[in-house]
Amino acid sequence: MTGDTAEVERHGEPAVLIRTFGWMMLAVLAAFLIANVLNLRAGFGGVLTGDPVIILIYAVCCGLGLFYVFRDRNVSLRYDSSLIHGFNVYLIRAAFWAVFLTGMADIIIAFMRTEGLLDTFFSDHLVTQLGRPLFVGAYVHFPMVLIGLVLAFFTRTLGFTWLALLIVGAELLIVLSRFVFSYEQAFMSDLVRYWYAALFLFSSAYTLFDEGHVRVDVFYAGLRDKTKGYVNGIGTILLGLTTCWVIIVIGFNGKSAIINGPVMNVEVSQSGSVGLYIKYQMAAFLGVFAITMLIQFVSYLFEAFADYREEPGKRVVSSVAH
């Protein structure tokens, strides 16, 4: 079995305890994110408070997770791992589409705004609105994100290669415009930084799936698959999941948190009106990174313990970084 498209047997030896732990991780994550949105948009209590509505959300999400686990106790760890990974791939694919579309839309607006071309095509009222970050975030960026979610349903590529190519092309355009035409604007560098951040933070979860993260070890490479599974499973719980939760809790806990604050205020760079209005999204990238990594770590946890239990169907990774 290779890659992420291979068929996985649905049923296998029961693993209720580890499946319950993993699905509870995802259930609490879902409840936390829903509570965060309600806190920011509807004024409910914070995600870690005793607000009855928030408690109900946690109860419902955890109940759904338990229902899935105990509805069929014989679902294999590898099947659950593949299912979770497939959903995570969709999120990553949607994120790549969103940053591509948002970057292209924003750089067109920024170019027209900088060169005074907006008046030619739009009314005075709309020109004024396009100079307000809150308006651009709500009526330009947010629709691009929704379109990205839709396009992710109909495409299969994750976009890593294409985004890297776009970054190279954007850098080349900066060099040519600077040294050949003596033209350079802040929005050009903003776009490169925006796409760079997306490339590295969004691809991290899939890199974990593909065993692409660099391991610095002395003993791991020589261990048996069973022992490797045990080490990966314990490491995921003690290091991977805990790190992701620290980022999520600190980043989303409250309206002034390090992720919530910039997003709610639609923060822009110091370049202001001559740059892109996407700085707030780069703060959100850290949240996307932590969320997709946590989801992938749960998938990785299931696969690791399947290896420890020496279950059939072990995935063969085509290339491993050393």
VEXDREN-2710 file (C-alpha; in Angstrom, 1 decimal):
% VEXDREN-2710
k/r/px/py/pz
1/MET/0.0/0.0/0.0
2/THR/1.5/3.3/-1.0
3/GLY/0.5/6.9/-0.9
4/ASP/-2.7/8.3/0.5
5/THR/-5.1/6.8/-2.1
6/ALA/-4.7/3.2/-1.3
7/GLU/-7.7/1.1/-0.2
8/VAL/-7.7/0.2/3.5
9/GLU/-9.6/-2.6/5.1
10/ARG/-12.4/-1.1/7.2
11/HIS/-12.5/-3.8/9.9
12/GLY/-9.7/-5.3/12.0
13/GLU/-8.8/-6.1/15.6
14/PRO/-10.7/-3.8/18.1
15/ALA/-8.7/-0.9/19.5
16/VAL/-11.3/0.9/21.4
17/LEU/-9.1/2.7/23.9
18/ILE/-6.7/4.3/21.5
19/ARG/-9.5/5.1/19.0
20/THR/-11.5/6.8/21.8
21/PHE/-8.5/8.9/22.8
22/GLY/-7.9/10.0/19.2
23/TRP/-11.5/10.8/18.4
24/MET/-11.9/12.7/21.6
25/MET/-8.9/14.8/20.6
26/LEU/-10.7/15.7/17.4
27/ALA/-14.1/16.2/19.1
28/VAL/-12.6/18.6/21.7
29/LEU/-10.8/20.4/18.8
30/ALA/-14.1/20.8/16.9
31/ALA/-15.9/22.0/20.0
32/PHE/-13.1/24.4/20.9
33/LEU/-13.1/26.0/17.4
34/ILE/-17.0/26.3/17.4
35/ALA/-16.9/27.9/20.8
36/ASN/-14.2/30.3/19.6
37/VAL/-16.4/31.5/16.7
38/LEU/-19.4/31.9/19.1
39/ASN/-17.2/33.8/21.5
40/LEU/-15.9/36.2/18.8
41/ARG/-19.1/36.6/16.8
42/ALA/-22.0/36.1/19.2
43/GLY/-20.6/37.2/22.5
44/PHE/-20.8/33.8/24.3
45/GLY/-18.4/33.0/27.1
46/GLY/-14.8/32.1/26.2
47/VAL/-13.9/28.7/25.0
48/LEU/-12.6/27.6/28.4
49/THR/-15.4/29.1/30.6
50/GLY/-18.5/27.5/32.1
51/ASP/-21.0/29.1/29.7
52/PRO/-23.9/26.5/29.4
53/VAL/-24.0/26.8/25.6
54/ILE/-20.2/26.2/25.4
55/ILE/-20.6/23.2/27.7
56/LEU/-23.4/21.8/25.5
57/ILE/-21.2/22.2/22.4
58/TYR/-18.4/20.2/24.1
59/ALA/-20.9/17.5/25.2
60/VAL/-22.4/17.2/21.8
61/CYS/-19.0/16.9/20.0
62/CYS/-17.7/14.4/22.5
63/GLY/-20.9/12.4/22.3
64/LEU/-20.6/12.2/18.5
65/GLY/-17.0/11.1/18.8
66/LEU/-18.0/8.3/21.3
67/PHE/-20.9/7.3/19.1
68/TYR/-18.6/6.9/16.1
69/VAL/-16.1/4.7/18.1
70/PHE/-18.7/2.5/19.8
71/ARG/-21.1/2.2/16.9
72/ASP/-18.5/-0.2/15.3
73/ARG/-15.8/-1.3/17.7
74/ASN/-14.1/-3.4/15.0
75/VAL/-13.1/-0.4/12.8
76/SER/-9.3/-0.8/12.2
77/LEU/-6.8/1.8/13.2
78/ARG/-5.5/2.1/9.7
79/TYR/-9.0/2.7/8.3
80/ASP/-9.5/5.5/10.8
81/SER/-6.1/6.9/10.1
82/SER/-6.8/7.0/6.4
83/LEU/-10.2/8.6/7.0
84/ILE/-8.8/11.4/9.1
85/HIS/-5.9/11.9/6.8
86/GLY/-8.3/12.2/3.8
87/PHE/-10.3/15.0/5.6
88/ASN/-7.1/16.8/6.5
89/VAL/-5.9/16.7/2.9
90/TYR/-9.1/18.4/1.9
91/LEU/-8.5/21.2/4.5
92/ILE/-4.9/21.7/3.2
93/ARG/-6.0/21.7/-0.4
94/ALA/-8.7/24.3/0.4
95/ALA/-6.2/26.4/2.3
96/PHE/-3.9/26.4/-0.7
97/TRP/-6.7/27.4/-3.1
98/ALA/-7.7/30.2/-0.7
99/VAL/-4.3/31.8/-0.4
100/PHE/-3.8/31.6/-4.2
101/LEU/-7.1/33.3/-4.9
102/THR/-6.8/35.8/-2.1
103/GLY/-3.2/36.7/-3.1
104/MET/-4.2/37.2/-6.8
105/ALA/-7.3/39.3/-5.9
106/ASP/-5.5/41.4/-3.3
107/ILE/-2.5/42.2/-5.5
108/ILE/-4.7/43.3/-8.4
109/ILE/-6.6/45.7/-6.0
110/ALA/-3.3/46.9/-4.4
111/PHE/-1.8/47.6/-7.9
112/MET/-4.9/49.5/-9.0
113/ARG/-5.0/51.4/-5.7
114/THR/-1.3/52.3/-5.8
115/GLU/-1.4/53.4/-9.4
116/GLY/-4.7/55.4/-9.0
117/LEU/-6.6/53.1/-11.3
118/LEU/-9.5/52.2/-9.0
119/ASP/-11.3/55.5/-9.9
120/THR/-11.4/54.4/-13.6
121/PHE/-13.4/51.2/-12.9
122/PHE/-15.3/51.8/-9.7
123/SER/-17.5/54.4/-8.0
124/ASP/-16.1/56.8/-5.4
125/HIS/-17.9/54.9/-2.6
126/LEU/-16.4/51.5/-3.7
127/VAL/-12.9/53.1/-4.1
128/THR/-13.1/54.3/-0.5
129/GLN/-14.3/50.9/0.7
130/LEU/-11.5/49.1/-1.1
131/GLY/-9.1/51.2/0.9
132/ARG/-10.5/49.8/4.2
133/PRO/-9.0/46.6/5.4
134/LEU/-12.3/45.5/7.1
135/PHE/-14.2/45.8/3.9
136/VAL/-11.6/44.0/1.8
137/GLY/-11.3/41.2/4.4
138/ALA/-15.1/40.7/4.5
139/TYR/-16.0/41.2/0.8
140/VAL/-12.9/40.1/-1.0
141/HIS/-10.9/37.7/1.1
142/PHE/-13.7/35.8/2.7
143/PRO/-15.4/34.9/-0.6
144/MET/-12.0/33.7/-1.9
145/VAL/-11.8/31.4/1.1
146/LEU/-15.3/30.0/0.4
147/ILE/-14.4/29.5/-3.3
148/GLY/-11.3/27.7/-2.1
149/LEU/-13.4/25.3/0.0
150/VAL/-15.6/24.5/-3.0
151/LEU/-12.7/24.1/-5.4
152/ALA/-11.0/21.7/-3.0
153/PHE/-14.0/19.3/-3.5
154/PHE/-13.3/19.0/-7.3
155/THR/-9.5/18.9/-7.4
156/ARG/-7.0/16.4/-6.2
157/THR/-3.6/18.2/-6.2
158/LEU/-2.4/19.7/-3.0
159/GLY/-0.7/22.6/-4.8
160/PHE/2.7/22.5/-3.1
161/THR/4.6/22.4/-6.4
162/TRP/2.5/25.0/-8.0
163/LEU/2.6/27.4/-5.1
164/ALA/6.4/27.0/-5.0
165/LEU/6.5/27.8/-8.7
166/LEU/4.3/30.9/-8.1
167/ILE/6.7/32.1/-5.4
168/VAL/9.7/31.7/-7.8
169/GLY/7.7/33.6/-10.5
170/ALA/6.8/36.4/-8.1
171/GLU/10.4/36.7/-7.0
172/LEU/11.6/36.8/-10.6
173/LEU/9.0/39.5/-11.4
174/ILE/10.3/41.6/-8.5
175/VAL/13.9/41.3/-9.8
176/LEU/12.9/42.2/-13.4
177/SER/10.7/45.1/-12.4
178/ARG/13.3/46.5/-10.1
179/PHE/16.4/46.2/-12.2
180/VAL/15.0/46.5/-15.7
181/PHE/12.0/48.9/-15.2
182/SER/13.1/50.5/-11.9
183/TYR/9.6/49.7/-10.5
184/GLU/9.0/48.2/-7.1
185/GLN/6.0/48.4/-4.7
186/ALA/5.5/47.0/-1.2
187/PHE/2.6/44.7/-2.3
188/MET/5.0/42.7/-4.5
189/SER/7.1/41.7/-1.5
190/ASP/4.0/41.2/0.6
191/LEU/2.7/38.6/-1.8
192/VAL/5.9/36.6/-1.7
193/ARG/6.0/36.5/2.1
194/TYR/2.3/35.6/2.1
195/TRP/2.8/32.6/-0.2
196/TYR/6.0/31.6/1.5
197/ALA/4.3/31.4/4.9
198/ALA/1.4/29.4/3.4
199/LEU/3.8/27.0/1.6
200/PHE/5.7/26.0/4.8
201/LEU/2.9/26.1/7.3
202/PHE/0.3/24.3/5.2
203/SER/2.5/21.6/3.9
204/SER/3.8/20.6/7.3
205/ALA/0.9/18.2/8.0
206/TYR/1.2/16.4/4.7
207/THR/5.0/16.2/5.2
208/LEU/4.3/14.4/8.5
209/PHE/2.1/11.9/6.6
210/ASP/4.8/11.4/4.0
211/GLU/7.6/11.0/6.7
212/GLY/9.3/14.0/5.2
213/HIS/10.2/15.7/8.5
214/VAL/13.9/15.4/9.3
215/ARG/14.6/13.0/12.1
216/VAL/17.7/13.6/14.2
217/ASP/18.3/10.2/15.9
218/VAL/20.9/7.7/16.8
219/PHE/18.8/4.6/17.5
220/TYR/15.5/5.0/15.6
221/ALA/16.6/3.9/12.2
222/GLY/17.7/0.5/13.5
223/LEU/14.6/-0.3/15.4
224/ARG/12.0/-2.9/14.4
225/ASP/8.7/-1.7/12.9
226/LYS/6.9/-2.7/16.1
227/THR/9.2/-0.6/18.3
228/LYS/9.1/2.3/15.9
229/GLY/5.4/2.3/16.1
230/TYR/5.6/2.4/19.9
231/VAL/8.1/5.3/19.8
232/ASN/6.0/7.2/17.3
233/GLY/2.8/6.7/19.2
234/ILE/4.3/7.9/22.6
235/GLY/6.1/10.7/20.9
236/THR/2.9/11.9/19.2
237/ILE/1.1/12.0/22.5
238/LEU/3.8/13.6/24.6
239/LEU/5.3/16.0/22.1
240/GLY/3.1/16.4/18.9
241/LEU/-0.4/16.7/20.3
242/THR/0.7/18.8/23.3
243/THR/2.6/21.2/21.1
244/CYS/-0.4/21.7/18.8
245/TRP/-2.7/22.2/21.8
246/VAL/-0.4/24.8/23.3
247/ILE/-0.5/26.8/20.0
248/ILE/-4.3/26.5/19.7
249/VAL/-5.2/27.4/23.3
250/ILE/-2.8/30.4/23.4
251/GLY/-3.7/31.5/19.9
252/PHE/-7.5/31.3/20.2
253/ASN/-8.2/31.8/23.9
254/GLY/-9.9/35.2/23.9
255/LYS/-10.6/38.1/21.6
256/SER/-7.1/39.6/22.1
257/ALA/-5.2/36.3/21.7
258/ILE/-2.3/36.2/19.3
259/ILE/-4.3/34.7/16.5
260/ASN/-7.8/36.0/17.3
261/GLY/-6.7/39.6/17.8
262/PRO/-5.1/40.2/14.4
263/VAL/-7.9/38.4/12.6
264/MET/-10.7/40.3/14.3
265/ASN/-9.0/43.6/13.7
266/VAL/-7.9/42.7/10.1
267/GLU/-4.4/43.9/10.8
268/VAL/-2.3/45.2/7.9
269/SER/1.4/45.7/7.4
270/GLN/3.2/48.9/8.1
271/SER/3.2/49.6/4.3
272/GLY/-0.5/50.4/4.7
273/SER/-2.4/51.4/1.6
274/VAL/0.5/50.5/-0.7
275/GLY/0.7/46.9/0.5
276/LEU/-1.5/43.9/0.6
277/TYR/-4.2/43.7/3.3
278/ILE/-3.3/40.1/4.3
279/LYS/-1.1/40.4/7.4
280/TYR/-4.0/39.2/9.6
281/GLN/-4.3/36.0/7.5
282/MET/-0.6/35.3/8.2
283/ALA/-1.5/35.2/11.9
284/ALA/-4.4/32.8/11.0
285/PHE/-1.8/30.6/9.2
286/LEU/-0.4/29.7/12.5
287/GLY/-3.8/28.4/13.6
288/VAL/-4.2/26.5/10.3
289/PHE/-0.8/24.9/10.9
290/ALA/-1.7/23.8/14.5
291/ILE/-5.1/22.5/13.6
292/THR/-4.0/20.5/10.5
293/MET/-1.0/19.2/12.4
294/LEU/-3.2/18.1/15.3
295/ILE/-5.5/16.3/13.0
296/GLN/-2.6/14.7/11.2
297/PHE/-1.0/13.7/14.5
298/VAL/-4.2/11.8/15.4
299/SER/-4.0/10.0/12.1
300/TYR/-0.3/9.4/12.7
301/LEU/-1.1/8.1/16.2
302/PHE/-3.5/5.5/14.9
303/GLU/-1.0/4.3/12.3
304/ALA/1.8/4.1/14.8
305/PHE/-0.2/1.9/17.2
306/ALA/-1.3/-0.2/14.2
307/ASP/2.4/-0.7/13.5
308/TYR/3.0/-1.5/17.2
309/ARG/0.2/-4.1/17.1
310/GLU/1.7/-5.4/13.8
311/GLU/-1.6/-5.1/12.0
312/PRO/-1.6/-5.9/8.2
313/GLY/-1.7/-3.2/5.6
314/LYS/1.3/-1.1/6.7
315/ARG/1.7/1.9/4.4
316/VAL/4.9/2.0/2.4
317/VAL/6.4/5.5/2.2
318/SER/8.1/6.2/-1.1
319/SER/10.8/8.4/0.3
320/VAL/11.9/9.3/3.8
321/ALA/14.0/12.3/4.8
322/HIS/17.0/11.6/7.0
END
